[in-house]
């Protein structure tokens, strides 16, 4: 396997700087970069239901509204909504329509149609007027008590050609490989396809939400594992094509109408929820590992085989911690709540557990400061679970790429940006293209890897690079982290080459970052 030359002696690399939005000690809980996508999962313990008293005060509704307003997730996935009896304010489970109305009031206030049309005095935008989650999806699946919910800053949109963008559960799955078959479990595997703005992102996002079976009995654990195995298989077969390039290649997923394409390399999957088992304490392979790794955990340095990531390696799941105490617990003495993501496509900048009880005085966000019950007790009043929050860096829009096909597989740089590689122009006879690298480490050294073989192989950090590559260079990135190579002559085809940048970046893992790979298609 080719490796980048040892270049550390050639260059002292300048360190990157971060924006000031993330400074919890000063009460700033925002994102480092506005284009990061913040995902938050929270089991809200029956607090969001139609009969609840939606008033300012020391109560669960107000505490949740203030905490959501303070943390401002772009995607919010909730469990244990809709249970009026569990909340103690009513009876029965909310219909999809009634819970949808409740979510509207949770965000925008107004009058309460479920409590005599009284004026609502506590809602999210009261505390954060410019923050909005205008798109939401209430699952039709339930356990007789609870429903799951996904709320998003970005609209839903079909990403794989089946005409759907919201799923309350997996379609029925036939037994295959290591999946026993069935569905996503007692409350379903809710998932939605999100259409992100093309001006900012190269791809889009699939978000999944699951509330697995609770309980400590062997039968409870078995039920969790069956659901996790089915969900992992479904994600790999339905969205990744089991690495074979087509949707559901073994014909085991009863999707109707059927999806027509797997996700392209720019689109990523993030899953989360209350998985009701602590992977660090269970002494065995539990739901978090099954959901992200499939049957076999990848040895370090391997190329994977049945993982749920796009390149068949394992996905990652979070190790979120309380910023001030380093506790990973999301319930009293365990971690039940998780986020998982395809780390070959996107990068987790940070993850944290939010607990108002551990905040020093200066760390209290402004949206929570006026909570009448005292800020320390807000999280415990809201729920018996603490929210888990993660900020993800997605592949940015490439700009003009008319002469290249994006293959993905970038490896993030030390400043928290993906180096972006594009080819603009035409590679037909008489045409020419310009190769452009941006967002690399400024004033650094870069090599262009070129492979005549269409295959890819594993390199540093699980990144895929051209097979049997030739390295061209060195090239120097400018003060903005860019390299431009104009005048690539077209014609002589049809043939293609795979090209990708490797950049010396002493602040990246393995001191190297990679751009996305491109296939340059030379035409006659």
Phi, psi and omega per residue, in radians:
X1 nan 2.182 3.136
X2 -1.202 2.554 3.092
X3 -2.208 2.778 3.073
X4 -1.197 2.520 3.081
X5 -1.051 2.720 3.091
X6 -1.375 1.959 -3.006
X7 -2.076 0.084 -2.985
X8 -1.022 -0.568 -3.091
X9 -1.256 -0.232 -3.082
X10 -1.435 -0.318 -2.852
X11 -2.651 2.395 2.890
X12 -1.767 2.032 -3.004
X13 -1.585 2.352 3.104
X14 -1.273 2.461 3.109
X15 -1.367 2.671 3.129
X16 -1.483 2.860 3.101
X17 -2.071 2.654 -3.118
X18 -1.969 2.639 3.094
X19 -1.220 2.888 -2.987
X20 -1.595 0.085 -3.095
X21 -1.157 -0.482 3.134
X22 -1.782 1.741 3.088
X23 -2.679 1.276 -3.016
X24 -0.984 -0.619 -3.121
X25 -1.069 -0.412 3.098
X26 -1.789 0.230 3.111
X27 1.410 0.226 3.139
X28 -1.804 1.868 -3.043
X29 -1.907 0.306 -3.084
X30 -1.390 -3.078 -3.102
X31 -1.442 2.625 3.043
X32 -1.125 -0.724 -3.121
X33 -2.235 2.383 -3.085
X34 -1.084 -0.447 -3.121
X35 -1.495 -0.142 2.983
X36 -1.030 2.592 3.062
X37 -1.852 2.034 -3.135
X38 -1.629 2.151 3.114
X39 -2.004 2.346 -3.120
X40 -2.282 2.289 3.043
X41 -1.990 2.441 -3.093
X42 -2.714 2.179 2.925
X43 -1.484 1.979 -2.969
X44 -1.711 0.194 2.972
X45 0.865 0.971 2.984
X46 1.228 0.144 -3.032
X47 -1.305 -0.499 3.136
X48 -1.754 1.674 3.108
X49 -2.638 2.818 -2.962
X50 -1.130 -0.605 -3.028
X51 -1.435 -0.169 -3.068
X52 -1.106 2.582 3.082
X53 -1.306 2.037 -2.974
X54 -1.749 0.933 -2.993
X55 -2.039 2.672 3.012
X56 -1.060 2.409 3.114
X57 2.654 -3.003 -3.135
X58 -1.522 1.358 -3.078
X59 -2.590 2.914 -3.030
X60 -1.149 -0.727 -3.130
X61 -1.016 -0.876 -3.108
X62 -1.136 -0.703 3.140
X63 -1.104 -0.758 3.135
X64 -1.145 -0.784 -3.133
X65 -1.029 -0.747 -3.123
X66 -1.199 -0.700 -3.132
X67 -1.193 -0.738 3.071
X68 -1.061 -0.755 3.119
X69 -1.082 -0.604 -3.126
X70 -1.285 -0.679 -3.036
X71 -1.588 -0.437 2.993
X72 0.899 0.997 3.061
X73 -1.152 2.583 3.002
X74 -1.372 -0.524 3.064
X75 -2.305 2.206 -3.122
X76 -2.111 2.065 3.097
X77 -1.946 2.252 -3.008
X78 -2.124 2.536 3.002
X79 -2.137 2.776 3.136
X80 1.063 0.849 2.946
X81 -1.714 2.798 2.922
X82 1.532 -0.049 -3.044
X83 -1.625 1.647 -3.116
X84 -1.190 -0.679 3.133
X85 -1.169 -0.738 3.108
X86 -1.090 -0.572 3.118
X87 -1.284 -0.450 3.127
X88 1.579 0.158 -3.087
X89 -1.961 -0.037 -3.110
X90 -2.944 -2.715 -3.136
X91 -2.446 2.681 3.038
X92 1.365 3.073 -3.136
X93 -1.768 2.412 3.094
X94 -1.106 2.462 2.935
X95 -1.181 2.895 3.075
X96 -1.010 -0.735 -3.121
X97 -1.132 -0.775 -3.114
X98 -1.188 -0.658 3.103
X99 -1.219 -0.605 3.075
X100 -1.083 -0.744 3.070
X101 -1.088 -0.706 3.118
X102 -1.087 -0.709 3.104
X103 -1.125 -0.642 3.061
X104 -1.040 -0.824 -3.139
X105 -1.192 -0.582 3.097
X106 -1.036 -0.643 -3.111
X107 -1.575 -0.694 -2.922
X108 -1.989 -0.118 -3.127
X109 1.268 -2.642 -3.080
X110 1.901 -2.617 3.073
X111 -1.782 2.757 -3.023
X112 -1.799 1.777 -3.099
X113 -1.188 -0.230 -3.104
X114 -1.696 -0.084 -3.138
X115 -2.402 0.967 3.022
X116 1.210 0.381 3.126
X117 1.021 0.514 3.059
X118 -1.227 2.746 3.112
X119 -1.219 2.309 3.059
X120 -1.415 2.330 -3.086
X121 -2.001 0.024 3.092
X122 -2.379 2.123 3.096
X123 -2.743 2.823 -2.979
X124 -1.055 -0.859 -3.035
X125 -1.306 -0.154 2.961
X126 -1.100 -0.637 -3.077
X127 -1.656 -0.400 3.141
X128 -2.419 1.404 -2.965
X129 -1.068 -0.459 -3.104
X130 -1.687 -0.024 -3.113
X131 -1.590 2.439 -3.068
X132 -2.636 2.418 2.947
X133 -2.146 1.380 -2.958
X134 -1.349 -0.171 -3.082
X135 -2.036 2.244 3.108
X136 -2.516 2.736 -3.060
X137 -2.413 2.065 3.108
X138 -1.732 2.198 -3.114
X139 -1.195 2.424 3.026
X140 -1.413 -0.288 3.065
X141 -1.348 2.555 3.094
X142 -2.795 2.955 3.118
X143 -1.859 0.322 -3.054
X144 1.603 -0.154 -3.117
X145 -2.299 -0.856 -2.931
X146 -2.031 2.676 2.958
X147 -2.230 2.674 3.014
X148 -1.690 2.714 -3.074
X149 -2.447 2.479 2.958
X150 -2.123 2.205 3.034
X151 -2.054 2.547 -3.014
X152 -2.537 2.547 2.983
X153 -1.310 -0.417 -3.072
X154 -1.868 2.633 -3.091
X155 -1.265 2.774 3.023
X156 -1.399 2.610 3.106
X157 -2.831 2.485 -3.131
X158 -1.128 2.204 -3.102
X159 -1.936 -0.129 -3.052
X160 -2.376 0.263 2.938
X161 1.478 0.175 3.118
X162 -1.687 0.101 3.096
X163 1.365 0.099 -3.119
X164 -2.121 2.665 3.030
X165 -2.349 0.009 3.124
X166 -2.366 2.301 -3.116
X167 -2.340 2.152 3.094
X168 -1.345 -0.355 3.083
X169 -2.781 2.999 2.966
X170 -1.154 2.643 2.852
X171 -1.079 2.937 3.095
X172 -1.073 2.382 -3.088
X173 -2.002 2.230 3.024
X174 -1.385 2.605 3.136
X175 -1.022 2.337 -3.130
X176 -2.838 2.502 -3.140
X177 0.872 -2.088 -3.115
X178 -1.728 0.057 -3.136
X179 -1.565 2.212 -3.120
X180 -1.251 -0.326 -3.115
X181 1.624 2.764 -3.089
X182 2.164 -2.210 -3.106
X183 -2.500 -2.789 -3.033
X184 -1.535 0.201 3.019
X185 1.856 -2.971 -2.925
X186 -1.033 -0.587 -3.134
X187 -2.041 0.176 3.112
X188 1.400 2.888 3.016
X189 -1.875 1.622 3.126
X190 -1.274 2.330 3.065
X191 -2.646 2.682 -3.068
X192 -2.460 2.617 3.095
X193 -1.815 2.203 -3.040
X194 -1.918 2.338 3.134
X195 -1.695 1.781 -3.104
X196 -1.473 2.704 -3.089
X197 -1.142 2.229 -3.083
X198 -1.120 -0.469 -3.124
X199 -1.183 -0.389 -3.075
X200 -1.903 -0.516 -2.979
X201 -2.246 2.509 3.085
X202 -1.294 -0.443 -3.079
X203 -2.402 -2.829 -3.088
X204 -2.237 -2.939 -2.973
X205 -2.472 2.383 2.924
X206 -1.853 2.258 -3.115
X207 -2.101 2.244 3.135
X208 -2.018 2.622 -3.052
X209 -2.441 2.166 3.141
X210 -2.460 2.448 3.075
X211 -2.093 1.660 -3.022
X212 -1.343 2.903 -3.060
X213 -0.987 2.307 3.079
X214 -1.491 2.881 3.029
X215 2.059 2.743 -3.083
X216 -1.895 0.015 3.120
X217 -1.286 2.755 3.123
X218 -1.022 -0.638 3.136
X219 -1.174 -0.581 3.095
X220 -1.163 -0.803 3.129
X221 -1.094 -0.748 3.134
X222 -1.058 -0.695 3.128
X223 -1.156 -0.684 3.077
X224 -1.075 -0.764 -3.084
X225 -1.187 -0.690 3.089
X226 -1.045 -0.803 3.126
X227 -1.084 -0.784 -3.121
X228 -1.107 -0.712 3.122
X229 -1.130 -0.756 3.122
X230 -1.123 -0.741 -3.134
X231 -1.120 -0.777 -3.140
X232 -1.069 -0.778 3.113
X233 -1.089 -0.772 -3.135
X234 -1.027 -0.844 3.141
X235 -1.054 -0.747 -3.098
X236 -1.211 -0.728 -3.102
X237 -1.369 -0.743 -3.017
X238 -1.347 -0.763 -3.071
X239 -1.761 -0.543 -3.136
X240 -1.753 -0.274 -3.121
X241 1.213 0.440 -3.125
X242 0.926 0.457 -3.134
X243 1.325 0.153 -3.055
X244 -1.816 -0.041 3.000
X245 1.623 -0.076 -3.141
X246 -2.376 2.702 -3.106
X247 -1.158 2.340 3.012
X248 0.809 1.047 -3.028
X249 -1.111 -0.356 3.114
X250 -1.666 0.018 3.071
X251 1.133 0.709 -3.062
X252 -1.896 -0.050 -3.053
X253 -1.955 2.114 -3.031
X254 -1.519 1.025 3.105
X255 -1.467 2.244 -3.141
X256 -2.520 2.116 -0.089
X257 -1.128 2.696 -3.034
X258 -1.350 2.540 3.006
X259 -1.140 2.639 -3.069
X260 -1.916 -0.191 -3.104
X261 -2.647 2.586 2.975
X262 -1.333 2.966 3.110
X263 -1.240 2.370 2.998
X264 -1.196 2.965 -2.962
X265 -1.152 -0.352 -3.108
X266 -1.409 -0.269 -3.065
X267 -1.673 2.437 -3.003
X268 -2.192 2.840 3.091
X269 -2.023 2.315 2.975
X270 -2.172 2.274 3.111
X271 -2.158 2.752 3.111
X272 -2.934 -3.079 3.095
X273 2.438 -2.978 3.064
X274 -1.656 1.804 -3.062
X275 -1.670 0.009 2.915
X276 1.004 0.504 3.063
X277 -2.780 2.348 -3.135
X278 -1.559 1.969 -3.071
X279 -1.152 -0.406 -3.127
X280 -1.507 -0.151 -3.075
X281 -2.110 -0.131 -2.988
X282 -1.467 -0.214 3.068
X283 1.233 0.220 -3.115
X284 -2.749 -3.107 3.114
X285 -1.414 2.007 -3.078
X286 -1.885 -2.909 -3.041
X287 -1.092 -0.653 -3.116
X288 -1.083 -0.720 3.126
X289 -1.225 -0.752 3.112
X290 -1.077 -0.773 -3.074
X291 -1.106 -0.518 -3.056
X292 -1.859 -0.354 -2.985
X293 -2.043 -0.230 -3.013
X294 1.209 -2.645 -3.015
X295 -1.335 -0.598 -3.012
X296 -2.065 2.205 3.021
X297 -1.333 2.370 -3.069
X298 -1.339 2.241 2.988
X299 -1.084 2.638 3.115
X300 -0.998 2.270 3.123
X301 1.521 -0.054 3.136
X302 -1.481 2.907 3.138
X303 -1.633 0.113 3.105
X304 1.375 -3.049 -3.133
X305 -2.866 -0.847 -3.122
X306 -2.317 0.369 3.124
X307 -1.202 2.897 -3.037
X308 -1.614 -0.019 3.049
X309 -1.268 2.877 -3.075
X310 -1.069 -0.605 -3.099
X311 -1.641 0.319 3.116
X312 1.246 0.097 2.964
X313 -1.423 3.118 3.124
X314 -1.292 2.463 2.858
X315 -1.214 2.950 3.037
X316 -1.828 2.658 2.896
X317 -2.169 2.733 -2.900
X318 -1.269 2.727 2.911
X319 -2.135 0.889 -3.069
X320 -1.084 2.491 -3.105
X321 -2.334 2.657 2.962
X322 -1.067 2.260 -3.062
X323 -1.034 -0.570 -3.003
X324 -1.802 -0.392 -3.124
X325 -2.028 -0.221 -3.089
X326 1.178 0.268 3.099
X327 -1.323 2.386 3.070
X328 -1.641 -0.091 -3.020
X329 -1.191 2.348 3.036
X330 -1.922 -0.294 2.877
X331 -2.101 -3.006 -2.889
X332 -0.855 -0.991 -3.099
X333 -2.344 0.591 -3.110
X334 -2.732 2.862 3.025
X335 -1.918 1.920 3.097
X336 -1.853 -0.283 -2.950
X337 -1.915 2.285 -2.958
X338 -2.415 2.767 2.867
X339 -2.234 2.419 3.066
X340 -2.234 2.679 -3.065
X341 -2.675 2.765 3.100
X342 -1.444 1.717 -2.999
X343 -1.343 -0.134 3.023
X344 -1.420 -0.183 -3.094
X345 -1.971 -0.703 -3.132
X346 -2.260 2.920 -3.064
X347 -2.221 2.355 3.069
X348 -1.485 2.030 3.105
X349 -1.293 -0.765 3.133
X350 -2.782 2.813 2.987
X351 -2.525 2.521 -3.132
X352 -2.636 2.703 2.985
X353 -1.746 2.280 -3.122
X354 -1.754 2.199 3.108
X355 -2.441 1.916 -3.079
X356 -1.110 -0.358 -3.109
X357 -1.213 -0.337 -3.073
X358 -1.786 0.087 -3.036
X359 -1.383 2.206 2.916
X360 -1.122 2.858 -3.046
X361 -0.939 -0.769 -3.098
X362 -1.293 -0.185 -3.064
X363 -1.584 -0.097 -3.094
X364 -1.234 2.126 3.108
X365 -1.156 2.631 -3.058
X366 -1.025 -0.604 -3.086
X367 -1.180 -0.380 -3.113
X368 -1.755 -0.256 -2.970
X369 -1.078 -0.502 -3.095
X370 -1.609 0.179 -3.097
X371 -1.106 2.155 -2.951
X372 -1.232 -0.356 3.118
X373 -1.445 -0.015 -3.050
X374 1.618 2.260 -3.010
X375 -1.079 -0.549 -3.082
X376 -1.045 -0.597 -3.076
X377 -1.631 0.055 -3.006
X378 -1.115 -0.803 -3.098
X379 -1.112 -0.766 -3.141
X380 -1.174 -0.591 3.076
X381 -1.196 -0.646 -3.110
X382 -1.136 -0.769 -3.013
X383 -2.903 2.879 2.993
X384 -1.494 -0.020 3.032
X385 -1.956 2.643 3.027
X386 -1.773 2.537 3.139
X387 -1.263 2.546 3.014
X388 -1.915 2.281 -3.037
X389 -2.226 2.402 3.067
X390 -2.426 2.453 3.041
X391 -1.813 2.203 -3.097
X392 -1.984 2.405 3.017
X393 -1.665 2.079 3.136
X394 -1.732 2.817 3.099
X395 -1.107 2.173 -3.135
X396 -1.327 2.858 3.091
X397 -1.017 2.428 -3.058
X398 -1.473 -0.308 -2.974
X399 1.379 -2.678 -3.101
X400 -1.136 2.173 3.123
X401 -2.468 0.748 -3.040
X402 -1.217 -0.334 -3.104
X403 -1.815 0.021 -3.099
X404 -2.301 2.718 2.986
X405 -1.914 2.113 -3.092
X406 -1.267 2.196 3.105
X407 -1.782 -0.122 3.123
X408 1.383 -2.647 3.026
X409 1.191 0.615 3.015
X410 -1.263 2.721 3.040
X411 -2.113 2.192 -2.936
X412 -1.181 2.583 3.124
X413 -1.498 3.018 -3.065
X414 -1.172 -0.354 3.104
X415 -1.563 0.122 3.091
X416 1.411 0.472 3.084
X417 -2.206 2.564 3.006
X418 -1.473 2.177 2.976
X419 -1.066 2.291 -3.069
X420 -1.881 2.316 -3.072
X421 -2.191 2.242 3.132
X422 -2.494 2.801 3.137
X423 -2.280 1.957 -3.057
X424 -1.906 2.371 3.131
X425 2.234 -2.597 -3.129
X426 -2.411 2.419 3.085
X427 -1.878 0.399 2.975
X428 -1.434 2.877 3.111
X429 -0.955 2.277 -3.113
X430 1.555 -0.207 -3.133
X431 -1.720 3.062 3.056
X432 -2.648 2.797 -3.116
X433 -2.276 2.704 3.052
X434 -2.008 2.197 3.077
X435 -1.574 2.280 -3.076
X436 -2.255 2.180 3.006
X437 -1.946 2.242 3.077
X438 -2.339 2.863 3.103
X439 1.111 0.444 2.980
X440 -1.512 3.059 3.082
X441 -1.083 2.178 3.130
X442 -1.082 2.577 3.037
X443 0.898 0.835 -3.102
X444 -2.174 -3.042 -3.137
X445 -1.932 2.371 -3.135
X446 -2.307 2.554 3.026
X447 -2.107 2.485 3.100
X448 -1.742 2.024 3.102
X449 -1.546 2.291 -3.088
X450 -2.229 2.199 3.134
X451 -2.139 2.197 3.089
X452 -1.404 -0.369 3.067
X453 -1.458 2.352 -3.113
X454 -1.219 -0.138 -3.078
X455 -1.320 2.868 3.103
X456 -2.221 2.717 3.136
X457 -2.426 2.819 -3.090
X458 -1.319 2.431 3.046
X459 -2.312 -2.670 -3.028
X460 -1.020 2.345 3.017
X461 1.195 0.377 3.129
X462 1.413 0.145 -3.132
X463 -1.383 2.535 3.055
X464 -1.670 2.365 -3.128
X465 -2.295 2.882 -3.125
X466 -1.000 2.483 3.131
X467 -1.289 2.360 3.107
X468 0.888 0.887 -3.000
X469 -1.297 2.582 2.870
X470 -1.670 2.478 -3.139
X471 -1.888 2.206 3.122
X472 -1.881 2.398 3.126
X473 2.392 -2.882 0.217
X474 -1.412 2.674 2.975
X475 -1.974 2.681 3.112
X476 -1.889 2.208 3.014
X477 -1.309 2.587 -3.115
X478 -1.449 -2.992 -3.070
X479 -1.143 -0.280 3.090
X480 -1.776 0.075 -3.141
X481 1.389 0.558 -3.066
X482 -2.091 2.635 2.965
X483 -2.378 2.372 3.094
X484 -2.198 2.268 3.074
X485 -2.126 1.762 -3.123
X486 -1.526 2.982 2.927
X487 1.288 0.540 3.029
X488 -1.330 1.930 -3.013
X489 -1.284 2.421 3.102
X490 -1.553 -3.125 3.094
X491 1.645 3.065 3.105
X492 1.464 -0.005 -3.067
X493 -1.512 -2.957 0.148
X494 -1.498 2.264 2.940
X495 -2.757 2.899 -3.127
X496 -2.426 2.714 3.030
X497 -2.300 2.666 3.079
X498 -1.828 2.252 -3.110
X499 -2.281 2.605 -3.089
X500 -2.826 2.489 3.113
X501 -1.596 2.432 2.896
X502 -2.012 2.286 -3.007
X503 -2.148 2.293 3.024
X504 -1.189 2.136 -3.094
X505 -2.565 1.675 -3.024
X506 -1.148 -0.208 3.141
X507 -1.730 -0.026 3.037
X508 -1.592 2.811 3.039
X509 -1.084 2.502 -3.037
X510 0.968 0.315 3.082
X511 1.001 0.432 -3.096
X512 -2.517 2.405 2.947
X513 -2.060 2.762 3.098
X514 -2.200 2.497 2.931
X515 -1.321 3.021 2.895
X516 -1.102 2.691 3.063
X517 -1.560 2.593 3.070
X518 -2.140 2.553 2.890
X519 -1.768 2.035 3.085
X520 -1.588 2.116 -3.037
X521 -1.829 1.769 3.116
X522 -1.419 2.292 -3.041
X523 -1.875 2.861 3.091
X524 -1.066 nan nan
